[in-house]
């Protein structure tokens, strides 16, 4: 019988040591920027009720109609969450966060799941960070969310980006616009891609988001939503633009920008970068003033954004942006002899208690093999322990960076390692 061989599912990848540290640097930066903007972290379950996602994200979206990982257990229907906003809103309602008063500013970092075709920057298990402001109808909240998103990329040094800005209007504006799009596309419906022909009936605004080549000529001549915005929606967009101007955040008005989720109202935005290739979106978001009430909560205006961590890493790699220093081991204990190994194992504790990263060989390998491992681990110091060192109480401390060494008693070695180098 053949020995089984197991690998990850398509679109789900392992993040290995060496790469994990880059993720940790990004996550630390996200949390630090969130702190400066006074956003609080929220952590929601990976599993959510199917009804929440179907109602919150929208039944006509590709996410709900084609991309959910869904299953039943008993009488309960679950999905692996495909995005973070619906979960954050569910938590906001479930825990009555509106009773705390004022606007609630939350952010999240975590894995999401969509059953789509894997490609560069797009996996079936992917990771997003995002932020939400719940409780404020003011255009200042829109500008605050965009500023949070823009600050992260600025801090990383990713400047080859374009912020696209639009308004998808209030419900009345959108219905008028959908009617205009149906009137425009209908005479040439047979020229549209199959997916756009379906969208023509369900949500013609989604045609504008199509990447299919056969749709592009028709999209180019389509009506723009700015001609169908109510005065309130148009005024809201103008105020957002003024706030971004005051912050010095550059943007491009894109009247054809729509977001792929049904819950958006008014402001919609997207940050793109040519460093990502064909899948050029780094992140995006918008306002969703009706979603909280749609999911059973009190009427609550809200705005948010989400961005992909994998795509952010691709952009960093394309621009040769280093994410932190190479991981380094402070001290590696090189031993020869059983007594030396016992001594070294006991003395790992005081080294670690002093805040140093310390390790030793756990397989009784040769000194040569141990020194090679110390070098592979980018070790700052090696501490050599053998029978002679145990008898004299003097141990060889080797500076791996400067190729120098000295013999010291262990208390002096501990002081030397803890004290900063002059």
RONU-547619 format. One record per residue (C-alpha): x, y, z; residue in one letter. Coordinates in steps of 0.05 Angstrom, whole numbers, plus 5000, padded with zeros to 4 digits. Example, Ala and Ser with C-alpha at 12.3 -4.5 7.8 and 13.67 -1.06 7.14 Angstrom:
<sites>
524649105156a 527349795143s 
</sites>
This chain:
<sites>
500050005000x 502950674979x 504451185032x 499451765025x 501952445005x 498353075026x 498853785001x 494854425011x 488454524972x 488954964909x 488955694928x 491055555000x 498455645016x 503055545075x 506656155102x 513555905123x 518856165171x 522556725135x 516056975105x 512056985170x 516657525197x 514757975139x 507357875155x 508758045227x 512158695207x 506058885165x 501158695220x 505159095271x 505059705225x 497559635214x 496359605288x 500860195301x 497360625249x 490660405277x 492960635345x 494761325319x 487961385286x 484661115350x 481560495318x 480359895364x 481559185340x 475658705333x 476357945322x 470557565294x 469656815281x 471856515214x 465056165210x 458956605201x 451556455188x 450056355114x 444256835118x 448557395145x 453257365086x 447857265034x 443857845060x 449658295078x 454158205017x 448358124967x 445157534933x 446957784863x 454457854876x 459457354850x 461657234922x 454856964944x 452656644878x 459156284861x 464756354912x 462256164982x 465155585021x 458555365052x 456254755092x 450854535140x 451554205208x 444953985238x 440054555230x 445455085224x 448255355158x 455255625158x 460055965111x 467456125116x 467256875118x 468857185049x 469957895075x 470258275140x 464958825139x 458758375148x 462158045208x 463958705239x 456858955230x 453958315259x 458458405321x 456359145325x 449058935327x 449758315370x 453658685425x 449759345421x 456059745408x 451760335388x 449960415462x 457060625477x 455461295444x 458961665388x 462161335329x 465260635337x 471960575301x 474359855293x 479459485251x 480858755237x 486258305208x 484957585188x 483757045136x 477957055087x 475556515039x 472856534968x 472255944920x 475056294859x 480556124809x 487356214842x 492156694809x 497557184830x 494957614887x 488357224890x 487856594932x 481956194959x 484456315030x 487057025031x 488257545085x 485158225093x 485858805140x 480359325142x 477159865184x 470060105196x 467060745225x 459960605248x 455361165270x 457561775231x 454162045167x 459262605161x 463862635100x 469462725151x 468661985167x 469661805094x 476062225091x 478461915157x 477661205130x 481361385065x 486861735105x 487761105148x 488560675085x 493161175050x 497661265110x 499560535111x 501960525040x 505561195050x 509160925112x 511460315072x 513960745015x 508960494964x 507761124924x 506160844855x 498760834870x 492361164845x 486461314890x 480061264848x 473961614877x 466561604859x 459561604889x 454661044876x 449161484904x 443161354949x 438060814931x 433761294889x 439961524850x 442160804837x 435260584812x 435161164763x 442160994740x 440660244733x 434660424689x 439160854645x 444360294639x 439059784620x 436560264566x 443660374541x 446059644540x 439559294519x 440059424443x 447059104442x 445958584497x 448158024450x 455058344444x 456258314519x 459957744554x 455657194583x 456657444654x 454858164635x 448557924600x 446357614666x 448258244704x 444158664657x 437958384690x 440358304762x 444958914772x 447259284709x 452059714750x 456459094758x 457559094682x 461959704692x 466659274735x 467558754680x 474558574656x 471958184596x 474958464530x 468258434493x 464958894544x 470059464542x 467659834480x 460459864505x 462660054576x 466660634548x 460460964520x 455860804579x 452361354619x 455961574683x 452761574751x 454762284767x 449162514720x 444062134762x 446262314833x 441362654879x 443463334905x 444963034974x 449462494944x 452962984899x 454063464957x 456762905000x 461862724946x 464163444939x 465263495014x 469362855015x 473563134958x 474763784997x 476963405059x 481862985019x 484563624987x 485763915056x 489463285076x 493763305013x 491162624991x 491162594915x 485462244879x 482462144810x 474962224798x 472661584766x 465161614749x 465260884726x 467960604791x 463260124825x 464659644882x 463158904878x 458658874939x 451359084941x 451559445007x 455260074984x 451860754983x 454761424964x 462361434970x 466260884935x 473860864928x 479460404906x 486960434911x 490660124852x 497960004834x 501159814768x 506259414808x 501058864817x 500158714743x 493158534718x 490058484787x 491759204804x 487259334864x 490859414931x 484559564970x 478159964971x 471660105005x 466060595013x 459960805052x 454460315071x 449160715108x 443660195101x 447259545119x 446659565195x 439159655191x 438759125135x 441958625183x 437158775239x 440559345276x 438660065287x 439360545229x 446760695229x 450961055177x 457760735166x 463860735122x 469760265115x 475359955073x 478859295064x 485559125033x 489258485017x 495658305054x 498157844999x 497458404948x 500958884994x 506758384999x 507058334923x 507559094917x 513059104970x 516958574932x 516158944866x 518959574897x 524459224936x 521559465002x 524759085060x 519958885114x 524158885177x 530958605190x 532957885178x 531257475240x 537257395285x 538956915342x 542557255400x 546556665425x 547655945404x 550755455454x 555654995419x 557154375461x 561353755460x 560353205511x 554252975551x 555853405612x 556754015568x 549953895536x 546653835605x 550054475628x 547954845565x 540754625571x 540354885643x 543555545624x 538755695568x 533855935621x 537956505650x 539656735580x 532356745560x 530257055626x 534957625609x 530957735545x 535857405498x 533956915444x 538056295458x 538355595428x 542654975426x 543354335385x 538253815407x 541053235367x 548153135394x 551353335327x 558653495316x 561454175333x 562354315259x 554954185246x 553054625305x 557255205281x 554155145212x 547255175243x 549255785284x 551456115220x 544955935184x 540956235241x 544656895233x 547156825305x 550357425339x 554457035390x 556456305401x 558056035470x 562655425466x 562054925523x 566254295532x 569653885587x 575354385594x 570554975600x 566654605654x 572954465694x 575855175690x 569155545693x 571455965634x 567455925570x 569156145500x 564556705476x 565356825401x 563057465367x 560457195300x 560057875268x 567258095283x 570457395286x 573457525355x 572957115418x 574657135493x 574156685553x 569556905610x 565856625670x 558456535657x 556057125700x 560757575661x 558357275595x 551157425615x 552958145630x 556758215564x 550857945524x 545758385559x 549859035559x 549759425493x 556259395453x 560160055459x 
</sites>
